[in-house]
Amino acid sequence: MPAELKKGGVILLDKPYKWTSFDAINHVKISLRAKIGHCGTLDPLATGLLICCTGEMTKQISQYQQLPKEYTGIFHLGATTETYDKESEPQNILPFDHITEQQLLDAAAKLTGEVMQVPPIHSAIKKDGKRSYDLARAGVEVILQARPVIISEFELTKIALPEVHFRVVCSTGTYIRSIANDFGQLLGCGAYLQELRRTKIGNFDVQDALSPQEWKLLWKPPGKKTPPPTESDEAPAS
């Protein structure tokens, strides 16, 4: 299989929690020793499906990047964070006990379809030639413009306040962190993204993916003993 993938193929990778996408991809790249390109990254606090193309298939990356994506996760009501997720401390604490199931469903409905979404300032989007998150961390005021995205499905799968579990199918370029923030604004109590997993990209499913460690073991030469774990096999420092 490694020889075939070096010529050109598609690798489905299940990114672990707190790994950067590049950590996960490089882990596989070192094991395979082949040219690899990715079809879209995930935040370190997210897990789930990454598509990597090798060899001649790297020419198809742009096609895979445009595929719709499915995510599952948890919104946490009653507070906001600067990064719209758990990377920063909760603030603006507000009561949420009065929120009804119908209000939650109504908020989800308002965020379904073609909507104008403002990306998080803590994102890789470039502003005046610099990454937005670098400017934000430096204390520079960052204003990003709203842009159209398509949220084709927005399902609430479990309600256990302050947690709201969800499943979303959306177009490329959609920020689930922004959906969390917008969801909280509509409810008037604030919300941030507590947990996120990318489950599908087009017809590709995370159930068919392997972790970086599993790919490494798969390519182990026959008869070679598995070495003891090293720091590179552990989750990189966040």
C-alpha positions in Angstrom: 0.0 0.0 0.0 2.7 2.6 0.8 4.2 2.3 -2.7 0.7 2.8 -4.3 0.0 5.8 -2.1 3.3 7.4 -3.0 2.2 7.4 -6.7 -1.1 8.9 -5.8 -4.0 8.3 -3.4 -6.3 9.6 -0.7 -5.7 9.1 3.0 -8.5 9.6 5.5 -7.0 10.8 8.8 -8.8 11.0 12.2 -7.1 14.0 13.9 -6.7 13.6 17.7 -7.7 16.1 20.3 -5.2 18.9 20.9 -3.1 18.0 17.8 -2.8 20.6 15.2 -3.7 19.5 11.7 -0.1 19.9 10.6 1.1 17.7 13.5 -1.2 14.9 12.3 -0.4 15.3 8.6 3.4 15.4 9.3 3.2 12.3 11.5 1.8 10.4 8.5 4.1 12.1 6.0 7.2 11.0 7.9 5.9 7.4 8.1 5.0 7.2 4.4 7.8 9.4 3.1 5.7 10.7 0.3 4.4 14.0 -1.0 1.2 14.9 0.9 -1.2 17.8 0.7 -4.2 18.4 2.9 -7.7 19.4 1.9 -8.6 21.6 4.8 -7.5 21.9 8.5 -9.2 21.6 11.9 -8.6 23.7 15.0 -6.4 21.9 17.7 -9.4 21.5 20.0 -11.5 19.8 17.3 -11.2 16.1 16.3 -12.2 14.2 13.2 -11.8 13.9 9.5 -8.9 15.3 7.5 -8.4 14.3 3.9 -4.9 14.1 2.6 -3.9 13.6 -1.0 -0.6 12.0 -2.0 1.5 12.0 -5.2 -0.5 12.7 -8.4 -3.7 13.1 -6.4 -2.5 16.3 -4.9 -3.7 17.9 -8.1 -7.3 17.1 -6.9 -7.0 18.9 -3.6 -9.1 22.0 -4.7 -12.0 19.7 -5.6 -12.0 18.0 -2.2 -11.8 21.4 -0.5 -15.1 22.5 -2.0 -17.1 19.5 -0.7 -19.7 20.1 2.0 -18.8 19.1 5.6 -20.6 17.6 8.5 -19.8 18.3 12.1 -21.1 17.2 15.5 -20.4 18.9 18.8 -21.6 20.8 21.8 -22.5 24.4 22.4 -22.2 25.7 26.0 -24.8 28.3 26.9 -24.6 31.1 29.4 -21.2 32.7 28.5 -19.0 33.8 25.7 -15.2 33.6 25.0 -12.9 35.7 22.9 -12.0 32.7 20.6 -15.7 31.4 20.5 -14.4 28.1 22.0 -12.6 26.7 25.1 -9.3 28.1 24.0 -10.0 31.2 26.1 -11.7 31.8 29.4 -15.5 32.2 29.6 -16.8 35.7 30.3 -20.1 37.7 30.2 -21.8 35.0 32.4 -25.6 35.2 32.0 -28.5 33.0 33.1 -29.8 30.3 30.7 -32.3 28.4 32.8 -35.2 30.3 31.2 -34.3 29.2 27.7 -37.0 26.8 26.3 -36.6 24.0 23.8 -38.6 26.0 21.3 -36.3 29.0 21.6 -33.4 26.7 20.8 -35.1 25.2 17.8 -36.1 28.7 16.6 -32.5 29.9 16.9 -31.2 26.9 14.9 -33.8 27.6 12.2 -32.7 31.2 11.9 -29.1 30.0 11.3 -30.1 27.5 8.6 -29.9 28.2 4.9 -27.7 30.9 3.3 -26.6 33.2 6.1 -24.1 36.0 6.5 -21.4 34.9 8.9 -18.6 37.0 10.5 -15.5 34.8 11.0 -13.9 34.7 14.4 -11.1 37.3 14.8 -9.0 34.4 16.2 -8.8 32.7 12.8 -6.2 32.3 10.0 -8.0 34.8 7.8 -5.6 37.5 6.6 -6.3 41.2 7.4 -4.0 43.7 5.8 -1.6 40.9 4.9 -1.4 39.5 8.4 -3.2 36.5 10.1 -6.2 37.8 12.0 -5.3 35.7 15.1 -1.8 37.3 15.2 -3.3 40.8 15.2 -5.9 39.8 17.9 -3.2 38.3 20.2 -1.2 41.5 19.8 -4.1 43.5 21.0 -4.9 45.1 17.6 -8.6 45.8 17.0 -9.7 43.5 14.1 -12.9 43.9 12.2 -13.8 41.1 9.7 -16.6 41.5 7.2 -19.5 39.1 7.1 -19.6 36.6 4.2 -22.2 34.3 2.8 -22.1 30.6 3.9 -24.6 27.8 3.5 -25.8 25.8 6.5 -27.9 23.2 4.8 -28.7 21.2 8.0 -28.7 22.3 11.6 -30.1 19.6 14.0 -30.2 19.7 17.8 -29.5 16.1 18.8 -29.6 16.5 22.6 -30.5 19.3 25.1 -29.0 19.2 28.6 -28.6 22.9 29.5 -26.2 24.5 29.6 -25.1 22.0 26.9 -26.7 21.8 23.5 -25.6 18.9 21.3 -25.8 19.5 17.5 -25.1 18.2 14.0 -24.4 20.7 11.2 -23.9 20.2 7.5 -22.4 23.3 5.9 -20.4 24.7 3.0 -16.7 25.1 3.0 -15.5 28.3 4.8 -18.1 28.0 7.5 -16.9 28.5 11.0 -18.7 26.4 13.6 -17.3 28.6 16.3 -19.1 31.5 14.7 -22.3 29.5 14.6 -21.9 28.9 18.4 -21.5 32.6 19.0 -24.4 33.6 16.8 -26.6 30.9 18.4 -25.9 32.5 21.8 -26.6 36.0 20.6 -30.0 34.9 19.2 -30.8 33.4 22.6 -29.6 36.4 24.5 -27.5 34.4 26.9 -24.3 33.8 25.0 -22.7 30.6 23.9 -19.3 29.1 22.9 -18.1 25.9 21.2 -17.4 23.3 23.9 -16.7 20.3 21.6 -16.3 19.7 17.9 -15.8 16.7 15.6 -15.8 16.7 11.8 -17.6 13.5 10.8 -17.9 13.8 7.0 -16.4 15.6 4.0 -18.7 15.0 1.0 -19.1 11.2 0.9 -16.0 10.6 3.0 -16.7 9.4 6.6 -14.6 9.6 9.7 -15.6 6.0 10.4 -13.3 5.0 7.6 -10.4 7.0 8.8 -7.4 6.0 10.9 -5.5 8.0 13.6 -1.9 9.0 12.9 -0.6 6.2 15.2 -2.8 3.6 13.4 -1.4 4.7 10.0 2.1 4.5 11.4 1.5 0.9 12.5 -0.1 0.0 9.2 3.0 0.9 7.3 5.4 -0.9 9.7 7.6 -3.2 7.7 6.7 -6.9 8.2 8.6 -8.6 11.0 9.8 -5.3 12.5 9.1 -4.9 16.2 7.1 -1.9 17.3 9.4 0.5 19.1 8.3 1.9 22.5 6.2 5.1 22.3 8.2 8.3 21.8 7.2 12.0 22.4 6.2 12.2 18.7 3.5 9.6 19.3 1.9 11.6 22.1 -0.5 14.6 21.7 1.6 17.7 20.9 1.6 20.4 23.5 -1.3 22.8 23.0 
